[in-house]
Amino acid sequence: MHVPGRAGVAGPRGYRSGGRRAVLVLAMLAMAAGLVSRTFDLQFGENEHILAWARDHRLQESAVMGVRGDILDRSGEPLATSVEWSAVYADPAQVGDPLTVASALAPVLGADVEPLAQKMSVPGRFVYLQRQVSPEQAAAVHELALDGVGTVPELRRTYPLGEFAVEIVGSVSTDHAGISGIELLHDDLLAASNGSELREMYPGGRSVPGGVSESVLAVDGADLRLTIDGLLQFEAARILAARVRETDAAGGVIILGRPATGEILAMSTATRDDSGEVVTGAENKAITWAFEPGSAIKGLTFSAVLDAGLASPATTRLVPDRLIVHDSEFSDYSPHPVLDYSVRDIVVESSNIGTILWGERLGAADLDNYLRRFGLGARSGLGLYGESAGLLPSVSDWSGTSLATIAIGQGVSLTPLQLLQAFNTIANDGVYVPARIVADVTAPDGEPTSPQPAIEPRRVVSAAAAIHMRRILGEVVESGTGRQAAVEGYEVAGKTGTARKPHPDGGYEDAAGNYRYVATFVGFLPASDPELSLIVVIDEPTTTIYGGSAAAPAFAELARIALRRLKVPPPSDDGQQLILVALPAGDSHE
């Protein structure tokens, strides 16, 4: 039987089945569209964050070390330089058992196990286990192949002359910051600026082609060439230490320089450590120690007398062996009758009374003025930290005996460098030339430049006065108290000083009536045309207390070595005799 409409027209049942299929298709299309949309979002939206995260984790930043500048001696030999060493580090997150790892590392690093284990037990991803590790130690660490332990390169500061120049050159911290000496004074010039490199790397360590690559260039520090001569510095330290031992002294200072330029060629300090051993380099007492110079100052006092026109070297006056000044008694070293002493005699024989009498004639104001022009009471301008200005009291603070005491080197204090500079002034025909220790500075990409002195040269006394004083100081060595400073073939000019050392509790003697002494010899050579100047100061000598016997022999020994080293020829016969210039002096006898 034929049912109308069933063959070609859908009835109700067929309609519902086709509708469900259509809905299903539409739903599937919607889901597909959603997936496409989500995929699009992932690809072009949120995926940007994922890519950025991945890129950030591929970026590796590494430091590029700048190299601290070298400190060189006058010949270009290194006094301080940087060499590549290593630092040992740990990533605590990758270290298995800190105690086990520490036990393996300790013998290699020369360290204790417990502190190493504690460092590796703290949270974090990086910790230094030990800095300044030698190449041999670094290689041994690598051979251990410990998880979470590695090395990174770092620089170590080395000092080829060691203790023999450390008081000048100074030292640096672990991070190469200057902490003393030239290293500190010129840290701004020597210091390097580290750079960095930022690269995009694959996990295997290869660079990503076309990836991120950024760099900041490192800048090396400048090199400093000093006026110091490395060989002479070594010899100065050796000679001084030997002299301190021979005189059974507490310590000493020695300085070698060029008077015409103010250059310091050698400067060394010797002291005794807690065990009584003589050591060098502990402190630069050449600039930090202010002491009473005693008779060595007479060369300055009489330079002033000559320059003021009060006398010539031959001018004489009566000199007793004792003198009362404001209820205080002064005396010469040895008793003598009243003598008709010339200025030359007073300096050569180192008469306290003769010096006081001429000092009174000069007057307090003029004596103070001359001494200050010679550099007393002010720092040298060298710039090294810890330098003392010494003590020269203002005239308004002088007591009734101050003129007498200061004229003979008591009640006034100065550093060894100040006294050497004052005698350099006599060597320089009366012109004060500031001390200098830096010859030039060379930037990594530049030409050497010489730093300007902090103090300008100045005239202190006339050339005539200085030349006459040079001749008098030559006689001190020829026939006076400085004979042990003589150097064969060269005329040496200089002055001895033997001073009682002030007691910490006041006065000059201890409770038992004992004195401590400072022995000095300061001078220059050749006297006719000075090329070298030297000062030796021996602190608290006991086997001999006098400047002429405790200090002068060291002066002569270093002078001989320096003359050969610097190829200073002996003066000709004509040059041996100083040209004496007439002074505007009054009477030849007073």
C-alpha positions in Angstrom: 0.0 0.0 0.0 1.3 3.3 -1.0 1.6 5.9 1.8 1.4 9.3 0.3 4.4 11.5 0.8 6.8 8.8 2.2 8.7 8.3 -1.0 9.8 11.9 -1.8 8.8 14.0 1.2 10.2 13.6 4.6 7.8 13.1 7.4 8.2 14.2 11.0 10.8 11.5 12.0 13.0 12.1 9.0 13.0 15.9 9.7 14.2 15.4 13.3 17.1 13.1 12.3 18.4 15.6 9.7 18.1 18.5 12.1 20.3 16.8 14.7 23.0 16.2 12.1 22.9 19.8 11.1 23.3 20.9 14.7 26.1 18.5 15.2 27.9 19.8 12.1 27.4 23.4 13.3 28.7 22.5 16.7 31.8 20.8 15.2 32.4 23.8 13.0 32.1 26.1 16.1 34.6 23.9 18.0 37.0 23.9 15.1 36.7 27.7 14.9 37.4 27.9 18.6 40.5 25.7 18.3 41.7 27.7 15.4 41.2 30.9 17.4 43.0 29.5 20.4 45.8 28.3 18.3 46.0 31.7 16.8 46.1 33.2 20.2 48.8 30.8 21.3 50.8 31.5 18.2 50.5 35.2 18.1 49.3 36.3 21.5 50.2 34.5 24.7 53.0 32.7 22.9 54.9 36.0 22.8 55.3 35.7 26.6 56.4 32.1 26.3 59.0 33.1 23.7 60.2 36.0 25.8 60.5 33.6 28.8 62.5 31.1 26.7 64.7 33.8 25.3 65.4 35.2 28.7 66.5 31.8 29.9 68.9 31.6 26.9 70.5 34.9 27.6 73.9 34.5 29.4 75.7 37.6 30.9 79.4 37.3 31.6 81.8 39.9 33.1 84.7 41.1 31.2 87.5 42.1 33.5 89.4 45.3 33.1 93.0 45.1 34.2 94.3 47.4 36.9 97.2 49.5 35.8 100.8 48.5 36.6 103.1 50.5 38.9 106.6 50.6 37.4 110.0 51.7 38.6 111.9 54.4 36.8 113.3 51.8 34.3 109.9 50.3 33.5 110.3 47.3 35.8 107.1 46.2 37.5 106.7 47.1 41.2 103.0 46.1 41.2 101.2 44.1 38.4 98.1 41.9 38.0 98.2 38.3 37.0 95.3 35.9 36.3 94.3 33.6 39.1 91.0 32.1 40.0 88.1 32.1 42.5 86.4 28.9 43.5 82.6 29.1 43.8 79.7 26.8 44.5 76.1 26.6 43.4 74.5 25.3 46.6 71.4 24.1 44.7 73.6 21.6 42.8 75.9 20.5 45.6 74.8 17.1 46.9 76.3 16.7 50.4 78.1 19.9 51.5 80.3 18.0 54.0 81.5 15.5 51.5 82.3 18.1 48.9 84.0 20.3 51.5 86.1 17.3 52.7 87.4 16.9 49.1 88.1 20.6 48.6 89.7 21.4 51.9 93.1 19.9 51.2 93.3 21.5 47.8 92.4 25.0 49.0 94.3 24.7 52.3 91.1 25.5 54.1 89.1 24.0 57.0 86.2 21.6 56.2 83.5 23.1 58.4 83.6 26.7 57.0 83.5 25.4 53.5 80.5 23.1 54.2 78.6 26.0 55.9 79.1 28.2 52.8 77.6 25.5 50.6 74.6 24.9 53.0 73.0 28.3 52.6 70.2 29.0 50.1 71.2 30.6 46.9 72.8 29.8 43.5 76.2 31.3 44.0 78.7 31.6 46.8 82.5 32.1 46.8 84.3 29.4 48.5 87.8 30.9 48.2 89.3 33.9 46.4 92.7 34.3 44.9 93.4 30.7 44.1 96.6 29.8 42.2 96.5 28.2 38.7 97.7 25.0 40.3 94.9 24.9 42.8 92.3 25.8 40.2 93.5 22.8 38.1 93.2 20.5 41.1 89.7 21.7 41.7 88.7 20.9 38.1 90.2 17.4 38.4 87.9 16.7 41.4 84.9 17.2 39.0 82.5 18.1 41.9 78.9 18.8 41.0 78.0 22.4 41.8 81.7 23.5 42.2 83.6 25.5 39.6 86.1 28.3 39.1 86.0 31.8 37.6 89.0 33.8 36.5 90.0 36.8 38.6 93.1 39.0 38.9 95.7 38.9 41.7 98.0 41.8 42.5 101.6 40.8 42.8 104.6 42.8 44.1 107.9 41.7 42.6 110.0 43.6 45.3 107.8 42.3 48.1 108.5 43.8 51.5 111.3 46.0 50.1 108.9 48.5 48.5 105.6 47.8 50.1 105.6 51.0 52.2 105.8 53.0 49.0 103.7 51.0 46.5 101.1 50.0 49.1 98.5 47.2 48.6 95.0 46.5 47.3 91.9 44.7 48.6 90.7 41.4 47.2 88.6 43.4 44.8 91.6 45.4 43.7 90.7 48.7 45.4 93.8 50.6 46.7 94.1 50.6 50.5 97.6 52.1 51.1 100.6 53.7 49.5 100.6 54.6 45.8 97.8 52.0 45.2 95.5 54.2 47.4 96.9 57.6 46.4 96.3 57.1 42.7 93.5 54.5 42.9 91.5 56.7 40.5 94.2 56.4 37.8 95.1 52.7 38.4 91.5 51.3 38.8 89.9 49.5 35.8 86.3 49.5 34.8 84.8 46.0 34.2 82.7 45.4 31.1 80.1 42.7 30.3 78.8 40.6 27.5 75.2 39.5 27.0 74.6 36.6 24.5 71.7 34.4 23.5 72.9 30.8 23.8 71.5 27.3 23.0 71.5 24.8 25.9 74.6 23.2 24.5 76.5 26.4 24.8 76.5 27.6 21.2 75.5 31.1 20.3 72.1 31.6 18.7 72.7 32.9 15.1 71.2 36.4 14.9 70.3 36.2 18.6 70.7 38.9 21.2 74.3 40.1 21.6 75.2 43.1 23.6 78.5 44.2 25.2 80.0 46.9 27.4 83.7 47.3 26.9 86.1 47.0 29.8 88.5 49.8 30.4 92.0 49.1 31.8 93.6 51.3 34.3 96.5 53.6 33.6 100.1 52.6 34.3 102.2 54.7 36.7 105.9 55.0 36.4 107.6 56.0 39.6 110.8 57.8 40.2 111.9 54.8 42.4 114.8 52.7 41.1 114.0 49.1 42.0 117.6 48.0 42.5 118.4 51.0 44.7 115.2 50.5 46.6 116.3 46.9 47.4 119.8 48.0 48.3 118.5 50.8 50.5 116.3 48.4 52.5 119.1 45.9 52.8 121.7 48.5 54.0 119.2 50.1 56.5 118.2 46.8 58.0 121.8 45.7 58.5 122.6 49.1 60.1 119.7 48.8 62.5 121.0 45.4 63.6 124.6 46.6 63.9 123.6 49.5 66.1 121.0 47.4 68.0 118.5 50.1 67.2 114.7 50.2 67.4 114.5 51.1 63.7 115.5 53.6 61.0 114.7 55.4 57.8 116.8 55.9 54.6 115.9 58.0 51.6 117.8 58.5 48.4 116.9 61.3 46.0 117.9 63.7 43.2 118.1 67.2 44.6 117.7 69.1 41.3 114.4 67.4 40.4 113.0 66.3 43.8 112.8 62.7 42.6 112.9 60.0 45.2 115.0 57.1 44.1 114.6 54.9 47.2 112.8 55.2 50.5 112.8 52.5 53.1 111.8 52.0 56.8 113.1 49.4 59.2 111.4 48.5 62.5 111.5 45.6 64.9 108.5 43.3 65.2 107.1 41.8 68.4 109.8 39.1 68.4 112.6 41.7 68.1 113.4 40.8 64.4 114.2 43.7 62.1 111.6 44.0 59.3 111.1 46.4 56.5 108.0 47.8 54.9 105.8 47.9 58.0 105.2 51.6 57.8 106.5 54.5 55.7 108.2 56.4 58.6 110.0 58.5 56.1 106.8 60.6 56.0 104.8 59.6 59.1 107.5 59.9 61.8 108.3 63.4 63.1 111.5 63.5 65.2 113.7 66.2 66.7 116.7 66.6 64.4 119.2 67.9 66.8 122.4 69.3 65.3 121.4 68.4 61.7 119.2 71.6 61.7 122.3 73.8 62.2 122.8 73.6 58.4 119.5 75.4 58.1 120.1 77.9 60.9 123.4 79.1 59.5 122.1 79.2 55.9 119.6 81.7 57.3 122.4 83.6 59.1 124.5 83.8 55.9 121.5 84.7 53.7 120.5 87.5 56.2 123.9 89.1 55.7 124.8 88.7 59.4 128.1 86.9 58.8 130.3 85.2 56.3 131.8 81.7 56.9 134.9 83.3 58.3 133.1 85.7 60.7 134.2 84.8 64.3 132.9 85.4 67.8 133.7 84.3 71.3 132.0 81.0 72.2 132.0 79.6 75.7 131.1 76.0 76.4 128.0 76.8 78.5 125.3 79.4 78.4 122.3 80.3 80.6 119.1 81.2 78.7 116.1 82.1 80.8 117.3 80.1 83.7 118.0 77.0 81.5 121.6 75.9 81.0 122.9 74.9 77.5 126.2 73.3 76.8 128.5 72.0 74.1 129.2 68.3 73.9 132.7 68.6 75.3 133.9 71.2 77.8 136.2 73.8 76.3 137.6 77.3 77.1 136.1 80.3 75.5 137.0 80.0 71.8 137.2 82.4 69.0 135.0 80.4 66.7 134.1 81.2 63.1 130.8 80.3 61.6 132.6 77.5 59.7 134.1 76.2 63.0 130.7 76.3 64.8 129.1 74.1 62.1 132.0 71.8 61.6 132.4 71.2 65.4 128.6 71.3 65.9 128.8 73.8 68.7 125.4 74.3 70.4 126.5 77.5 72.2 127.8 79.1 69.0 124.6 78.3 67.2 122.4 79.7 69.9 124.4 82.9 70.0 124.0 83.4 66.2 120.4 82.3 66.4 119.7 85.1 68.9 121.4 87.6 66.5 119.1 86.4 63.7 116.0 86.7 65.9 112.9 84.5 66.5 110.8 85.9 63.7 113.5 85.5 61.0 114.5 82.1 62.2 110.9 80.9 62.1 110.4 82.4 58.6 113.5 80.8 57.2 112.7 77.4 58.6 109.2 77.5 57.2 110.6 78.4 53.8 112.8 75.4 54.1 109.6 73.3 54.4 109.4 72.8 58.2 105.9 72.7 59.6 104.2 71.8 56.3 103.7 68.5 54.4 106.0 67.9 51.5 103.3 67.8 48.8 104.1 64.2 48.0 100.5 63.3 48.7 101.0 60.0 50.4 98.4 59.3 53.1 99.5 59.6 56.7 102.2 62.2 56.1 103.1 64.3 59.1 103.7 68.0 58.9 106.0 67.9 61.9 105.8 70.6 64.5 107.2 74.1 64.3 105.3 76.1 66.9 104.1 79.6 66.0 106.4 82.4 67.2 103.6 83.7 69.4 103.7 80.4 71.3 107.5 80.4 71.8 108.8 80.4 75.4 111.9 82.2 76.6 114.1 79.3 75.6 112.4 78.4 72.3 114.7 80.4 70.1 117.7 78.6 71.7 116.3 75.1 71.5 114.8 75.4 67.9 118.1 76.8 66.6 119.9 73.6 67.7 117.1 71.2 66.7 115.1 70.7 69.9 111.5 71.6 70.5 110.9 71.3 66.8 110.1 68.1 64.9 110.2 67.1 61.2 110.0 64.0 59.1 113.1 62.5 57.4 111.7 63.6 54.0 111.3 67.2 55.2 114.9 67.3 56.4 116.2 65.8 53.2 114.2 68.4 51.2 115.6 71.2 53.2 119.2 70.0 52.5 118.2 69.6 48.8 117.5 73.3 48.9 121.1 74.0 49.9 122.2 71.6 47.1 120.0 73.5 44.6 121.7 76.9 45.2 119.0 77.9 47.6 115.9 76.8 45.6 113.3 74.5 47.3 112.2 71.8 44.8 109.1 69.8 45.9 109.5 66.0 46.3 108.0 63.8 43.6 107.6 60.1 43.3 105.4 59.7 40.2 107.4 60.2 37.0 104.6 59.8 34.5 101.1 58.3 33.9 100.2 56.4 30.8 96.6 55.6 29.9 96.0 52.4 27.9 95.6 54.3 24.7 97.6 57.4 25.5 101.0 59.0 25.7 102.8 59.4 29.0 102.0 62.6 30.9 103.8 64.0 33.9 101.7 65.1 36.9 102.1 68.7 38.1 103.7 69.1 41.5 101.4 70.2 44.3 103.9 72.8 45.4 105.8 75.3 43.2 109.6 75.6 43.5 110.6 78.7 45.6 113.8 80.5 46.5 114.7 80.1 50.2 118.2 81.6 50.4 120.5 83.2 47.9 122.7 81.1 45.7 125.7 82.7 47.5 124.5 81.6 50.9 123.8 78.1 49.7 127.1 77.7 48.0 129.0 78.8 51.1 127.0 76.4 53.2 127.8 73.6 50.8 131.4 74.3 51.3 131.0 74.3 55.1 129.1 71.0 55.0 131.9 69.6 52.9 134.3 70.4 55.7 132.0 68.5 58.2 132.7 65.4 56.2 136.4 66.2 55.5 137.5 67.0 59.0 134.4 67.2 61.3 131.8 64.9 62.8 130.8 63.4 59.5 134.0 61.7 58.4 132.4 58.2 58.1 130.1 59.5 55.4 133.1 60.1 53.0 133.1 58.4 49.6 136.4 58.0 47.9 136.8 60.2 44.8 133.8 62.4 45.6 133.4 65.4 47.8 130.5 64.8 50.2 128.6 67.6 52.0 126.5 66.8 55.0 125.6 67.3 58.6 125.4 64.9 61.6 122.7 65.0 64.2 122.5 63.4 67.6 119.3 64.2 69.5 117.8 63.1 72.7 114.4 61.6 72.1 111.5 63.1 74.1 110.1 60.8 76.7 106.4 60.0 76.4 105.8 61.3 80.0 107.6 64.6 79.3 111.2 65.7 79.3 114.0 63.6 77.8 115.0 61.1 80.5 113.2 58.2 82.1 112.7 57.6 85.8 116.2 56.0 86.0 117.8 59.0 84.3 118.4 57.2 81.0 118.2 58.9 77.6 117.1 57.5 74.2 118.7 59.0 71.1 118.0 59.6 67.4 121.1 59.6 65.2 121.1 61.3 61.8 123.3 62.0 58.8 121.9 64.0 55.9 123.8 65.3 52.9 124.5 65.3 49.2 127.3 64.6 46.6 129.3 65.6 44.6 129.3 68.8 46.7 130.3 71.0 43.8 127.5 69.8 41.6 125.1 67.6 43.6 123.5 64.7 41.8 122.4 62.7 44.8 121.1 63.4 48.2 120.7 61.0 51.1 119.4 60.9 54.7 119.8 58.1 57.2 118.0 58.3 60.5 118.6 55.6 63.2 116.0 55.4 65.9 117.3 54.5 69.4 120.7 53.1 68.6 122.5 51.6 71.5 126.0 50.3 70.4 126.8 53.9 69.2 124.4 56.8 69.5 126.0 59.5 67.3 125.0 60.5 63.8 128.6 60.3 62.6 129.0 56.7 63.7 125.5 55.2 63.7 124.0 56.8 60.5 126.9 58.0 58.4 128.3 54.6 57.4 125.0 53.6 55.8 125.0 56.9 54.0 128.4 56.1 52.4 127.5 52.6 51.5 124.3 53.4 49.6 126.0 56.4 48.0 128.7 54.3 46.5 126.1 51.9 45.0 124.0 54.7 43.7 126.9 56.5 42.1 127.8 53.4 40.1 124.2 52.6 39.3 123.5 56.0 37.9 126.9 56.4 36.4 127.8 59.7 38.2 131.4 60.5 37.3 133.8 61.9 39.9 134.2 65.7 39.5 137.3 67.0 37.8 139.9 68.7 39.8 138.6 72.0 38.8 135.1 71.0 39.7 136.1 69.8 43.1 136.5 73.4 44.2 133.3 75.3 44.8 133.1 78.8 43.5 132.8 81.0 46.6 130.6 84.0 46.1 131.0 87.1 48.2 128.2 87.6 50.8 126.9 91.0 51.9 128.3 90.3 55.4 129.3 93.0 57.8 132.1 92.5 60.3 134.5 89.6 60.0 134.6 89.3 63.7 131.9 89.7 66.3 
